[in-house]
Each structure stands twice: as structure tokens, then as C-alpha cells.
Amino acid sequence: MGDAADWIEKHGIEEVECVVPDMNGVPRGKMLPVAKFLKALEGSPLYLPTSVMLVCADGRYSGSVDEGFAYGDPDMRLMPDAATLRILPGDGPKRALVLADACYPEDAAWPALPRVLLREVLALYARKGWKAVVAPELEFYVTAPNPDPRDAVVAPVTANGRRENEQNPYDMEALEQFDLVMRRIYADCAVARVALDALSHETGSAQLEVNLLHGDPIELADQVVVFKRIARRAAVDQGMNITFMAKPMEDHAGSAMHLHVSLVDFGGTNVFAGEDGKDTPLFHHFMGGLQHYLPQIMPLLAPHVNSYRRMRPNLSAPANVEWSHDNRSCGLRVPKADPSARRVENRLPGADANPYLAIAATLLAGYLGIEERLGRRPEALGNVYLAQSTLPLSLPHALDRLRACEPARTLLGEEFLRIFLRVKDREMEAFDNVVTAWEREHLLLKA
């Protein structure tokens, strides 16, 4: 606790946001005076209702299959992770953010939490003598404010006084139009210990991508949560919005969260490449696990109704789990790299995915492949967008497949799945009750 207290005094922190990312990756928690936060680090109980893990995307509580649990709404005890303390830039009182795990009951980490689940998946690898290394690439759109959600999303008016309406992939002048907001994001991320690497203009109008430096999976998932918070705030201050919705515009590419994943032993040696530089059998099995199990656990990578609008061929999103070397039409890409950096890029997750769950799902699928010694299919060549899709095309289909995947259910745990599926089922029910503009346009006066 001493280090945390010294850090808070050094930086003049007045308030601490103590947050727990929920099933959808939304940070929920409490604002604490510094004194209360320091007492919590010393062991003073800090509580939050368990119902925060039952909140749907529309803000409603999903309830629970156990009505006593749902309506009793017992407390979970927050366990702040002092290692995640970081300055949260902004006007007003000097503020810090800390990510927390939670215990429910009080003497055990609650396995329903996505952050706890990822830690449990990493423990499976640790028992084998391996550590996972990940590097997310996060795409997003900068948009004009959208006060009426019935209106289509459009690009903002930028520094040149015009609205970007065409595709400008990797165009440096187009990228420069977002210089003010991106400079603010980079500066705030540096203060908040979010290690941003490259920035580029992506395919869609006003679509950008940032790469995060590779590292520990939990730390990188934490950084994605903080990055989204910082990016949204920076855009609003410039009169714009930033969205991580998977498919915000019909005629433009969706936004992904590509995950570069490798395994190293405790000495830091990459176990995906042998001494001869070739792929190891372990890498074959890991890839086989991704091919076999990712289509069965897609809700962890594509958690919303909108997520499945992104996964259509020829719009920079894969519709398959084929693999290949340096081929972006594949769902699983092996980038050009030295053997020491041998890795697979999982191109399936959307930018809307909970980063803890997307990383956990990728590693869980690979782990099952290793355990079951699954073989990978032959390398796909050419335009793999033409390959037959093995992915679910809708959220209901994906949820059914998740329910039926016993090996994944065993490792995910019934406590997590019970709550995750409840939230997703309630979101699906809410969506099914909506009458869309398409229905009114084409059916209202014709049916």
C-alpha cells in the first residue's frame, strides 16, 4: 500500500475511479475520495452490487436465472489492483483510475468477471510453463455528433472544412485532418500508461486504427478499456464522437480488434517456432484449436447483434477461419516476422468486443487445440473471401453454438456462462422488439 500512497501523493491525486469492466467491457464502479481508496488498499471493505454484471447494452438489468440472486442483489467486494493505478487526464480535480477484481462470496474471486476469467485462462498456460503475449490493433470511426439515433452516422467536418465521404486507406493527408484529436489522444494515453504504437487511416471514411505495443494479456486488455475512455473524451472535446461499434455505417468497412498472439516459455523463447525457424507442432495444434473452436464461441468475439453485420466478405473483415501467411482475407493470418516473433493474428474480433473476453476466447480455443492435439487445415491461398464460411451469421445462431460447445463451457465455467448468456439473451429479446426503418420503408404501405 505504501507505493500506492506515495504515488498518489506524488501526483497530487484527489479522486480515484475504482472500476470493474462488465460483460460488455463497460467500466462500472465508484468514485472514491483518496482517503477511502487508501483504506480499501489496507483491507477496509469496498462493495459494489453484483447486479452491475447483469447490465445489458441498453442499460437495463437482465435479471438472472436465479431470481433470489437477481432480486436480492448481494454485494461483491471490490479488490482494487494497485498495479493498474494510472492518471486519468482531464479538467477538474486530479483524478486516477484503478481497475478492480471482485470477490463473491467475499473469500473468493468471482469467476463471472471477465477480468478474472482471463486470469484463469492464463493460469492454464502457466501450468504448462508458457506465457501468452498479445498485441491488439483497434479500429474505430471518428464521427459527427449523432444526437438522434434514428439518423445515419456520418463523418465529421474536419480541419479542411469538408466532410470525408470517400475511402482513404493509409492516406497521410486524410489522416492529418484528425491531427488535433489524435494528438490529444496520444498525449493523454502517454500520461495514462497506454502504450500506443502506430496510427493509420483505415479503409472507411474517417476510420482510423491504433496499434498497442505487445505485452501481458491482462495489461493489454486493461489498456484497451482505458484507451476507449480516453479516445471518446478527446473526441467530444473536439466536437466529434468516436465509436467502436463493429458496423456503424452500412456501406463502409466495419471496425475490428485484431489480436496478435504468441506463446513464450518462462525464459522468453517463442514456442511457436523451432530452432530451424519452422512452425512447431505446438503451433499447428494451437492454430487447429482456433479453427475448430472459434466458430463455436463467437459471442465472446462478436457480442452484439451489430457485430455480425461486420463479418461479410470483401469489406476488410473475414468470414472464415482459414489460415495463411500474410493474407488478410483469412480469419487467421501469420504475419511476416522473424521466428522469435512467430505469431498468429486473429482477425475475427470486432472493436466492440470486451477485450478480456476476446483474448480469453482466443487463448482458450488455442489451449483446447493443444490439449486435443488438433491439426490445422492446409494453408489457404488466394482470395479466401470466396471460401465457404463456417462462422455463425447472427447472434442467436452464435449463442446456440456456444451453449452446445461442452469443452469450452467446461473451461469458461457455468458461473460465467450463466450470467453472460442471460445478458445476451435479454439484449436479443430487446432488439427483436424493435421495428426498424427498413420495415417501415418497405412494408408499411406495401404488405
Summary of the structure (lengths in Angstrom):
residues: 447
radius of gyration: 21.9
end to end distance: 67.1
largest distance: 70.7
contacts: 1479
relative contact order: 0.12
helix: 39%
strand: 21%
